[in-house]
Amino acid sequence: DTGVSQDPRHKITKRGQNVTFRCDPISEHNRLYWYRQTLGQGPEFLTYFQNEAQLEKSRLLSDRFSAERPKGSFSTLEIQRTEQGDSAMYLCASSFLQGAIDTQYFGPGTRLTVL
Amino acid sequence: QQQVKQSPQSLIVQKGGIPIINCAYENTAFDYFPWYQQFPGKGPALLIAIRPDVSEKKEGRFTISFNKSAKQFSLHIMDSQPGDSATYFCAASGGAGANSKLTFGKGITLSVRP
């Protein structure tokens, strides 16, 4: 399977704990995006990388959230001191920038439940 | 302020029918408009996308119609099947430059009855 992969698929944690998610993009895709999706809503943009550079962060990304893409390949999203409001599906997407087209392909997501 | 609005909120059609899902946007800087399909517990899957230089694009049973002056676009699913039952999201972005992040609508739930 050469699609976007995410790990873990499900995470249950207690409020106040730290969690880390991993995303492996499609091979050779130079852009990687993180989105968050709550029940009954469309995905909302969090942040994105071009190669290893983090180019944009949403206002949704509070100080408790940090994302990295150290070698321009996989990426991690860490949430510190989780809150119940962090419960959501965290989606990763990757793309290969080609001219004016930036087609994003999504992974299966990580479902986070904060108790 | 919701920049991308979808209608209707839900849709039920019979097998073989042609569901039409509408989307309206506000930001005139948007110039890339994809549609995604999502099944429960899965990530969104790209169906078809269009840019404003064309008014219609067809791929298989899926067609996008685009009206730049009205800032609206719609998805038509020909010969719908029960397997098309899913949530459909329209999205928009400023293209491949600095504004490539996708802004999504809230999604509509489509049910295709056998």
Boltz contact constraints between the chains, C-beta under 6 A:
constraints:
  - contact:
      token1: [A, 41]
      token2: [B, 106]
      max_distance: 6.0
  - contact:
      token1: [A, 42]
      token2: [B, 89]
      max_distance: 6.0
  - contact:
      token1: [A, 42]
      token2: [B, 104]
      max_distance: 6.0
  - contact:
      token1: [A, 42]
      token2: [B, 105]
      max_distance: 6.0
  - contact:
      token1: [A, 42]
      token2: [B, 106]
      max_distance: 6.0
  - contact:
      token1: [A, 42]
      token2: [B, 107]
      max_distance: 6.0
  - contact:
      token1: [A, 43]
      token2: [B, 104]
      max_distance: 6.0
  - contact:
      token1: [A, 45]
      token2: [B, 101]
      max_distance: 6.0
  - contact:
      token1: [A, 91]
      token2: [B, 43]
      max_distance: 6.0
  - contact:
      token1: [A, 97]
      token2: [B, 96]
      max_distance: 6.0
  - contact:
      token1: [A, 100]
      token2: [B, 95]
      max_distance: 6.0
  - contact:
      token1: [A, 100]
      token2: [B, 96]
      max_distance: 6.0
  - contact:
      token1: [A, 101]
      token2: [B, 96]
      max_distance: 6.0
  - contact:
      token1: [A, 102]
      token2: [B, 96]
      max_distance: 6.0
  - contact:
      token1: [A, 102]
      token2: [B, 100]
      max_distance: 6.0
  - contact:
      token1: [A, 106]
      token2: [B, 43]
      max_distance: 6.0
  - contact:
      token1: [A, 106]
      token2: [B, 44]
      max_distance: 6.0
  - contact:
      token1: [A, 107]
      token2: [B, 43]
      max_distance: 6.0
  - contact:
      token1: [A, 108]
      token2: [B, 42]
      max_distance: 6.0
  - contact:
      token1: [A, 108]
      token2: [B, 43]
      max_distance: 6.0
  - contact:
      token1: [A, 109]
      token2: [B, 43]
      max_distance: 6.0
